Amino acid sequence: MARKTAHLISHSHWDREWYMPYESHHYLLTELMNSLLDTLAQDERYRHFHLDGQTIILEDYLQVHPEKRELLEKYITDGRIAIGPWYVLQDEFLTSSEANVRNLLIGHQDAKRYGTICKIGYFPDSFGNMGQAPQLLKQADIHVAAFGRGVKPTGFDNQVADYESSEYESPYSEMYWEAPDGSRVLGILFANWYSNGNEVPVDPEEAKNFWDKKLADAEKYSSTGELLFMNGCDHQPVQTDLGDALETARKLYPDVDFVHSDFTQYMEALQRKVPSHLVTITGELRSQHTDGWGTLVNTASARIYLKQLNQLGQTLLERGAEPLAALAALTGAKAYPHELLTYAWKTLMQNHPHDSICGCSVDEVHREMVGRFDKSRHMTQAIVQESLQAIAGQIDTAHNFSWKADSIPFAVFNTAGRERSGTVSVELIVAKRYFKEGPNPAALAEQMGLMPLDPDKGQLLDDRGQAIAAKVEDLGAAFGYELPKDKFRQPYMSRKIRLTFEAPAVPALGYRSFAWHPCADHSGQAVPSALKLLENGMANEHVSVTFREDGAYSLTNLKNGHTFHELGIFESCGDIGNEYVFRQPEGDIALTTRGVPAKITLVENEAYRITYEIVHDWAIPAGADERLEIERNAMVPFRLRQAQRSKQRVPLRIKTRISLENSAQGLTVSTSFDNQAKDHRLRVLFPTGLESATHYADSIFEAAQRNNVPAAEWINPSNAQHQQAFISVNDEANGLTIANKGLNEYEVLRDGKNTIAITLLRAVGELGDWGVFPTPEAQCLGEQTVEYAVFLHRGDLFESGAYEQAYGFQIPWFHIQTGIQFGSLPTTYAPLSWQGEGLALSALKLSEQKDLIIRWYNLRHQSAKLDVELHVPASAAYRSDVLERRHDGLALHRGKLSLEAGKAEIVTLAVSDCLKNDISNSSIDSIKED
């Protein structure tokens, strides 16, 4: 009989914050690390410790004990402490594609400074795993992933369910995990959880009972005799007597080799013995072949305000600070701020651990998160503003002969992956007076306010002299200040106006300039608007919308006449679950606004946009009845609770503004309400009426195709799922795509209509899990505002390009005022242009090696041709990866290159020697011609 090896890997799964605030866990972390360093020094038998796969632990510890850095470096270099590959252990589905990449990249950068990186894709407690993880890991030279969820049944309290092997997606704890592109890694499931070797007894009698069970449990799932035992658990102190415990085990079981191991040693031994018949699992690991209660997917709707702040922060970094800073560097206007961007990313990612961004911690944790979101956003906004000013200073406005000396130019920036048009609002300073000690600011304010200003006499022109219809608002006098780089601050009083208009055809990853002419004679006529009012709705050349008396609306595709009916109905039901799990009360029937009269008012009718406001004065139950509090305190499992919704009702006024823009192929929607009810869920419904067994949900580097009906094992009445930017249902002829900003939970209802339900609010009062942790702030009382968009299209998500509209909805417009000046940049410009069907642009930034990094991903499961034309000087181009390394060289001819993007492939391009302050006239001319 072959000998078995018991690999004990010591660790402590470190949630930075969870059932206690961050600093409470931080205190315990210092105790853990001090104990670990002492144990490593005092007991040579204690060989290894796995630092939970996240380098932030080092930062947190060294904040308190900076004097221990040298000792830490020694043990890391010696291989006794394993660090990386992540910066934090994130929730994969609630953090963006690029946030997952930055987490891996920054984790590698931090670990590299200590000389070693643990090359294992470590996902011990992720609430499901992204389907593209194998591809991301392989690009980072990681060939093994270890995970705790997503494949076999793991209960709500992390107890492993006792199912027969036929009910598992893999009969073994070892399997191959394959991404949509075909990338494959060896997957290791913590089949008996990541605590199956915790607190090993030293006493022989206790050890015999312990190991009889533990060895049998591990052998039940392992495909080899290399048995994995994780010696630790959540916030577990170091087992300082492990050496003695292993000596006891060796005496009791002479036919088993007990080794204090690490992942490198374990994986090398395992890979020598892995059988050829391992199962291959593919794509997302979302526990679909379970009863559906332990997936923890409803963390996607816990404390939605956190998800909204996160979406804003991620978008500003990915589609604001990074591309704008890159453009500023490419034009020679400003150095790329690597360190500041890393700081902003790190501060944001401190909110990305699975118990943080998931909203499933105590209230103190999430209060602190709001401050971190603010800190990251403030730094990001500073980078954005500095980059805009640097670029604006290079734009040549003096040679535009359609503009005059008194014109006020400004540039509008589009950082989306495709050219787009859309409504923007720009504030312009039309007069300015500086002051220091002498002039009276109050007098200046009065002077600014009294100066003549007639908005009706002005006109907005683009950089080709075409008049553009704009709404002009006089904002009056305002205080402002400048912070020059070479002198003291300069305060001023100014007179401002606000222009709102449609910015047409702004190039992808670039800008287009416009100018306000204060005294124009209106000789030029603006292009006529396609917008028009209907008797009970509105239309443009693409779509029309009509409203019912209850506020629901019908949306018609004017290209083929197909209409979607009863969109925008609101639904409210009870929720007696917790931050982790939605649980509707037994027998509860959801309330809806269907048939509830609404007040519908036209509030905006401009050439660029028409907006209606719909007001529902509704009443819903005030909360759960008194039984819920009793059941919570008694720790009655959520599935066994008998609480119902209260008979008392509270008002819920829902104000919805629905806008149709001139060039839009769908609606943008903002819904606000003052939530005064507890223990409930609010959703908005979009019946598609389309025949389809599947749908697409935007996920991490993919539009994941998911089944509308879950697997046979699924008994949870709810089948809620994660999304990033959109959810889309289509048949062969038509499709409906709902985009969002920070609304990460949806469900495709099994109602015969394939209705898309988007969660707008989930209000609960407890953390849940292993104890009683009240979380009154998770009830989310008070004012709430959510944003989403409704796009209809012919054909599927990819052929129609609807995914680009959905991505564009999340990306803000940027703008900055310039002056009449000479410069090296044209009035319309982008550093590159590209073409590729089914491809989505994900990143534009600079690497630490000063390469221009451009990343796309192929949404389709078929290869696509990617053509790129650079409008900046470049000496060479290479295929790269998520760690931004150069690989194969690409043929670059006069700034043009072509390559193939494989099915579902994440494609990263690195372009070298771009940072020059000269843009060729041919490049500028080609942009102008485009």
Buried (B, 14 or more C-beta within 10 A) or exposed (E): EEEBBBBBBBBBBBBBBBBBBBEBBBEBBBEBBBBBBEBBEEBEEBBBBBBBBBBBBBEBBBEBBEEBEEEBBBBBEEBBBBBBBBBBBBBBBBBBBBBBBBBBBBBBBBBBEBEBBBBBBBBBBBBBBBBBBBBBBBBBEBBBBBBBBBBBBBEBEBEBEEBEEEEBBBBBBBBBBBBBBBBBBBBBBBBBBBBBBBBBBBEEEEBBEBBEEBBEBBEBBBBBBBBBBBBBBBBBEBBBBBBBBBEBBBEBBEEBBBBBBBBBBBBEBBBEBBEEEBBEBBBBBBBBBBBBBBBBBBBBBBBBBBBBBBBBBBBBBBBBBBBBBBBBBBBBBBEBBBEBBBBBBBBBBBBBBBBBBBBBBBBBBBEBBEEBBEBBBEBBBBBBBBBBBBBBBBBBBBEBEBBBEEBBBBBBBBBBBBBBBBBBEBBBBBBBBBBEEEEEEEEBBEBBBEEEBEBEEBBBBBBEEBBBBBBBEEBEBBEEEEEEEEEEEEEBBBBBBBBBBBBBEBBBBBBBBBBBBBEBEEEBEBEEBBBBEEEEBBBBBBBBBBBBEBBBBBBBBBEEEBBBBBBBBBBBBBBBBBBBBBBBBEEBEEBBBBEBEBEBEEEBEBBBBBBBBBBBEBBBBBBBBEBBBEBBEEEBEBEEBEBBBBEEBBEBEBBBBBBBBBBBBBBBBBBBBBBBBBBBBBBBBBBBBBEBEBBBBBBBBBBBBBEBEBEEBBEBEBBBBBBBBBBBBBBEEBBBBBBBBBBBBBBBBEEEBBBBBBBBBBBBBBBBBEEEBBBEBBBBBEEBEBBBBBBBBBBBBBBBBBBBBBBBBBBBBBBBBBEBEEBBBBBBBBBBBBEBBBBBBBBBBBBEEBBBBBBBBBBBEEBBEBEBBBBBBBEBBBBBBBBBBBEEEBEBEEBEBBBEBBBBBBBBBBBBEBBEEEBEEEBBEBBEEE
